[in-house]
Amino acid sequence: MFSPEGPRLRELAVQALSSVEHGYDLLAPKFDHTPFRTPDSVLDATVSALRRTGPYGSGLDLCCGTGAGVDVLRQVCGESVTGVDFSAGMLEVARERSRPRGLPVSWVRADARALPFAPAFDLVVSFGAFGHFLPRELPGLFAQVHSVLRPGGQFVFPVVAPPRPGSVAYGMLLGFDAVMRVRNAVWRPPFVMYYRAVRFGDLWRELSRAGFEVRFGPLPEFGWRGDGSPKVRLVFATRGLS
């Protein structure tokens, strides 16, 4: 599951018993060697899709972690790129690994639920961050994203189809979420990281309530399920022009 450069079991245990912020501060130096990082295949497919719908001016990577999404933005934006995360450790690694070529990047430490920006972005992306938000937090989160987009701006993120009930992958995710719920019931501070807490229907509904016009497009690089639905889709949530 982890490469030899990834965190050891003891390190993961210490991180799991920390807060989300401190846990990711500790994980940051080895985060890119874990399965928690969005795969390059998903990032590359997102770049291809955004090139077909762009170009874009200014971009924001929401919950940027070590900056994988920032690299996506630098390929499709022509004015400026910003990465925002509440983990100082993640931002430090992101600064160190940032490529010197292309658009310069601004790195901002802030909570996604209280973004310190004016409506200055044409594109906001996010990769793998929603598991750190409880369903009741989605309205406020999406309202924040809406508030930092210019009229006509887009909030874009990939969604992977859930595994079939009864499959090994389904059982693993269900077990992981159960362990995290037990951990948070008996230990403080909580560590919010759930793989099954936020469903596609919830995302669609709360984005619409926040004022977005929502559509999705398949990422054909990943193929199709037996029922004809895409295995991976890209959600496009657009702020209206008014």
Stockholm file with secondary structure:
# STOCKHOLM 1.0

chainA/1-242         MFSPEGPRLRELAVQALSSVEHGYDLLAPKFDHTPFRTPDSVLDATVSALRRTGPYGSGLDLCCGTGAGVDVLRQVCGESVTGVDFSAGMLEVARERSRPRGLPVSWVRADARALPFAPAFDLVVSFGAFGHFLPRELPGLFAQVHSVLRPGGQFVFPVVAPPRPGSVAYGMLLGFDAVMRVRNAVWRPPFVMYYRAVRFGDLWRELSRAGFEVRFGPLPEFGWRGDGSPKVRLVFATRGLS
#=GR chainA/1-242 SS CCCTTSCCHHHHHHHHTSCHHHHHHHHGGGGGGSTTSCCHHHHHHHHHHHHHHCCEEEEEEETCTTTHHHHHHHHHEEEEEEEEESCHHHHHHHHHHCCSSSSCEEEEECCTTSCCCCSCEEEEECSSCGGGSCGGGHHHHHHHHHHHEEEEEEEEEEEECCCCTTSHHHHHHHHHHHHHHHHHHHSSSCCCCCSSSSCHHHHHHHHHHTTEEEEEEECGGGCBCTTSCBSEEEEEEEECCC
#=GC SS_cons         CCCTTSCCHHHHHHHHTSCHHHHHHHHGGGGGGSTTSCCHHHHHHHHHHHHHHCCEEEEEEETCTTTHHHHHHHHHEEEEEEEEESCHHHHHHHHHHCCSSSSCEEEEECCTTSCCCCSCEEEEECSSCGGGSCGGGHHHHHHHHHHHEEEEEEEEEEEECCCCTTSHHHHHHHHHHHHHHHHHHHSSSCCCCCSSSSCHHHHHHHHHHTTEEEEEEECGGGCBCTTSCBSEEEEEEEECCC
//
